[in-house]
Amino acid sequence: MLAKLEKNRKRSRDKPQEIIEISRSLLSNWPDSALRIPNFALRSALFAAVGKGHRPHFERANINALGGISIIYTGALLDQDDLEVWEALLHLTLIQGSECQISGYRLLKYLDKTDTGKNRATLEKQLSRMNATALQVRIGEHSYEGSLIHEIYRDHATRNYIIRLNPNLRVLFLADQFTDLDRTIRRNLRGKPLAQWLHGFYATHARPFDLKVETLHKLCGSRAICLADFKRSPINKVIIMTP
């Protein structure tokens, strides 16, 4: 028993150094033209392919995900726009170190959005929504439990933020468990959440394999209750007809 405890202590001491090495390797070849996103976020319904509308709240819900990924989630429904903000924070936090210090203007500019009252209000909601989450993700032998955004400090006079993410999120990038998405393509698909989700999902596979439309329907988190309605989506007609 004592030997096991000592082994666990050593593992805990080694973990911060492991996280530092992960951060260095991630930044060493992260091109500005790419959105680097952990695969679990692209191969699941965590950031759903949904448009505007009611956002239900989940309590320890099992999120549909591709085999090998387990996700238990508490929080409001997240969408593809939330994913873009979270990726931006991942990138900016890795660049700056332990936290992201940035103005609302610069964060919106990074997201290729104009600094308007509407966009600022939307950004505020997105940050608060992802801060109020509880997530359990397991991929193989590695797991993470915590929130998507650890904490947020706002200076309302200057509209500056200090945003902190849990550094242990970086273990979700282990063993190349991430994908670089073309930033331009992703931006051009804005307003088309299903197209964004499909672009991200298939980009995670070096050699995409056939999946039933029923499976894609579950994995993307579509609001379409009836499978027939989901199949009527223009982009799904292309998928269904592709040999």
N, C-alpha and C positions, 0 to 999 in steps of 0.2 A: 504493500500500500504506500509506504513512504517513497519507494522508488518511483511509483507511478505519479505521486504528487510532485516530486522533483522534476520528472520529465515534463509535466504540464507547466511548471514554473518556467523551465527553460524554453519551452515552446512560446510562452507568453512574452518572454524577454526577446526572443528572436523575431517576433512578429512585426514590431515597428520597423526593423531594418528591412524585412521582406517587403513591407509596404513602400518604403523609400525606394527600393530597387524597382518595384513595379512602376512607380511614378516616373522614375528616370527613363525607363524603357518606353513608356507610353509617350513621353514628350519628345524623345529623340527622333521619332519619325512621324509625327502627327502633322500632316500638311494642312495649311489654312483652307484648302479647297475641300476638306473632308469633314464630315460629322462623324466622330468616333463614338459609337454607342455599344454598350454591352449587349451580347446576343439575347440574354433573357428578356430584354425590353423590346426586342424586335421579333421574337419568336413566341409571343404570348399576347393575351388580351389585356395586359396591364395598362398600356396606353392604347385605348380602344379606337377602332376606326368608326368614329361617330361624329355627327355634326353638332350644331348647337341644340340645346334643349335641356330638359331636366337632368340633373346629375344625382342619381341615387347614392346613398351612403352604404358602404359595405362594412360588415363586421366579421373579421377573420374569414373572409371568403376565399375559397380555392379558385384561383385564376386559371383559366384554360391556358395551357402551354404545351409546346412540343415536348416529346419524350425526353427524359433526362433532366427536366427543369421542374422544380416544385416552387410554387408561389402562393403564399397566404397573405392576404391584403386587408387592411382596415383603412378606410378613408373614402373620400368622394370619388366618383368616376373620373378617371383621367383620360385625356384624349391625345391626339397626335400633336397638337399645338403645345401641350404641356411637355411632351417629349423633347421638342426643340429647345424649350427654355431650360430643361434639366440638362441636356447635352451641353448647352452653352455654359452652364455653371460648372459642370465637370471639367470642361476645357479650361475655363478661366481660373478655377481653383487650383488645378494642377500647375498652371503657369505661375501663379502667385505664391503657392505654398499651401498653408493650412486654411486659408480663407480667401474669399473673393471680395475685394473692395472695388466698388464700381458705382458710377452714377446711373440713374435711370436712363438718361440720354444715351450713354455709351452702351448700356446693355441692350436697349432697343436698336441701336445702330448695329451692334453685333448680330442681332436677329434680322437685320435688313428691314426694319420697321421704322416708320417716321415717329417723331416725338410729339404725339398728339395726346390730348386729354383722354380720349377713348383707349388708345393703346397703353397709356400709363395705367389706367384703371384695370384693364385686362391683365397686364403684367402683375399688378398688385394681387389680384385674385389668384393668378396661377402660382405665385410664390407662396401665398398663404395656404392654398390647397395642398401643395406638395409638402409644406412644412407639417401639416396636420395629418400625416400618414404614419402607418406602422406596417412594416414590410418584413416578411420572412422569405428569403430566397435561398434555395439549395440547388447547387449545380455539382453533381458528382460528390466529391469529398469536401467541397467548400460551401460555406453558407454565410449569409449576412442577415442580421436582424436589426432593424432600426428604421429611421425615417428617410425619405428621399432628400429632404433638406433638414439639416440638424437645427439650425437657428438663424434668425434674421434680425439684424439691427438696422433701423431706419433713422436717418437724420432728415426730418421732414422739412427743415429750413433749406437745406442744400439739395434735397432729393438724392442723397447718397446712400448706398447700402453697404453693409458688411454681412456677407452671407457665408455661413459655414456648412460644409458637408461632413458627414462622418468619414474619417480617413479610411476606415475599414471597407468602405464601398469599393475600394480599389482591388480587393481580392476577387471581385466579380470580373476583372479583366485577366485573371490568371489563364495560362495556357492558351493565349490568343483567343479568349472567349469574347471577342468584340468584332465589329465590322465597321469599315469606313464607308460612309455613304457620300456620294457626290453632292456637295452642297447646292450646286446650281440646279440639278435635277430635283432635289428635295424642295427647294424654294418654288420651282415652277409648278409643283404639284399642290401647292397650298390651296386650301378650299376644297380639296378632293381627298378626304381622310382615308377612304378605302384604297385609293391609288397610292397614297403615301405608305400605308401599312404594307401593301403588297410589295412595293418597291423595297422597303426595308427587310421584309421577311425573306424574299428571294435573294436579296444581296448577301444574306448570311450563309448561303449555300454555294460552295465552289461548283458543285454539280447538282442543280435543282432536280428534285424527283417529283413524280406525279402525286398529287394529293386530291382526295375527293372534295368537291365543293362543300359538302357537309362539314368536313374537317376545317376548311378555311373559314367557314361561317362561324364555327366555335372559337377558333384561334384568334380571329380579328376582333371579337367582342361586338359584332354588329348589333344594332338595335332591332334589326329585322327579325321579328318573332317567327314569321313564316319563311321557310326555306325558299319557297317560290318567289317571294318578294326579293330576297337576297339575290337570287339567280337573275332577276330582271335588271339588276344594275348593269349599265353599259360595259363596264370593265370586266364584269363576271361573264358576260356573253362572249367576250374575247377568250377568256380562260376556258370556258366550257367548250367552245368550238375548236380550240387549238388541239391538234392531234398529239 
